[in-house]
Amino acid sequence: MGNLIRGVRFFYLLWGGMLVGTLTINNRIRLPDPVWHWPWLAQLFYTVWGRGLLLGIAAAMSLAALVEVWELVDLILARFFHDKDH
């Protein structure tokens, strides 16, 4: 069950990081309606600093996906080789 959760988390992080990064680079960001209750916050995401913040979030999600798949492969290989010895 733990491998399944790690696999889903990996795909979620990878997909989310790629989506946020692609939308930010192509300047196709669409904010949800509740954010527009604070216009200064909504306009922040359309500035250079806001786009940099979103790119940083995308990079962090992609890096987290890399760490997650690293741990998943390590866990699978450890189980495979441990069972192979017996």
C-alpha positions as CSV (number, residue, x, y, z in Angstrom):
1,M,0.0,0.0,0.0
2,G,2.9,2.3,0.8
3,N,4.3,1.9,-2.7
4,L,1.0,2.9,-4.3
5,I,0.7,6.0,-2.2
6,R,4.3,7.0,-3.1
7,G,3.6,6.3,-6.8
8,V,0.5,8.5,-6.7
9,R,2.4,11.3,-4.8
10,F,5.2,11.1,-7.4
11,F,2.9,11.5,-10.3
12,Y,1.0,14.3,-8.6
13,L,4.2,16.2,-7.8
14,L,5.6,15.7,-11.3
15,W,2.4,16.6,-13.1
16,G,1.8,19.7,-10.8
17,G,5.4,20.9,-11.2
18,M,5.2,20.6,-15.0
19,L,1.8,22.2,-15.2
20,V,2.7,25.2,-13.0
21,G,6.0,25.7,-14.8
22,T,4.5,25.5,-18.3
23,L,1.7,27.8,-17.5
24,T,4.1,30.3,-15.9
25,I,6.6,30.2,-18.8
26,N,3.8,30.6,-21.4
27,N,2.1,33.4,-19.3
28,R,-1.2,31.6,-19.2
29,I,-1.8,31.8,-15.5
30,R,-5.5,31.9,-14.4
31,L,-6.1,32.5,-10.8
32,P,-9.2,31.2,-8.9
33,D,-12.0,33.7,-8.2
34,P,-11.5,33.9,-4.4
35,V,-8.0,35.3,-4.9
36,W,-9.5,38.3,-6.6
37,H,-11.0,39.4,-3.3
38,W,-7.5,40.8,-2.6
39,P,-6.6,42.6,-5.9
40,W,-3.0,43.3,-4.7
41,L,-2.4,39.6,-4.2
42,A,-3.9,38.7,-7.6
43,Q,-1.9,41.3,-9.4
44,L,1.3,40.1,-7.7
45,F,1.1,36.8,-9.6
46,Y,1.2,38.7,-12.9
47,T,4.4,40.6,-12.1
48,V,7.9,39.3,-12.7
49,W,8.3,38.5,-9.0
50,G,5.1,36.5,-9.0
51,R,6.1,34.5,-12.0
52,G,9.4,33.9,-10.4
53,L,7.6,32.7,-7.3
54,L,5.5,30.3,-9.3
55,L,8.5,29.0,-11.2
56,G,10.2,28.4,-7.8
57,I,7.1,26.4,-6.7
58,A,7.2,24.4,-9.9
59,A,10.9,23.7,-9.4
60,A,10.3,22.6,-5.8
61,M,7.5,20.3,-6.9
62,S,9.7,18.7,-9.6
63,L,12.6,18.3,-7.2
64,A,10.2,16.7,-4.7
65,A,9.0,14.3,-7.4
66,L,12.6,13.4,-8.1
67,V,13.2,12.6,-4.4
68,E,10.0,10.7,-4.3
69,V,10.8,8.4,-7.2
70,W,14.4,7.9,-5.8
71,E,12.9,6.6,-2.5
72,L,10.3,4.5,-4.4
73,V,12.9,2.8,-6.5
74,D,15.2,2.3,-3.5
75,L,12.3,0.7,-1.6
76,I,11.4,-1.6,-4.5
77,L,15.0,-2.6,-5.1
78,A,15.6,-3.2,-1.4
79,R,12.6,-5.5,-1.2
80,F,13.6,-7.3,-4.4
81,F,17.1,-8.0,-3.4
82,H,16.2,-8.8,0.2
83,D,13.7,-11.4,-1.0
84,K,16.2,-12.8,-3.6
85,D,18.7,-13.7,-0.8
86,H,16.2,-15.9,1.0
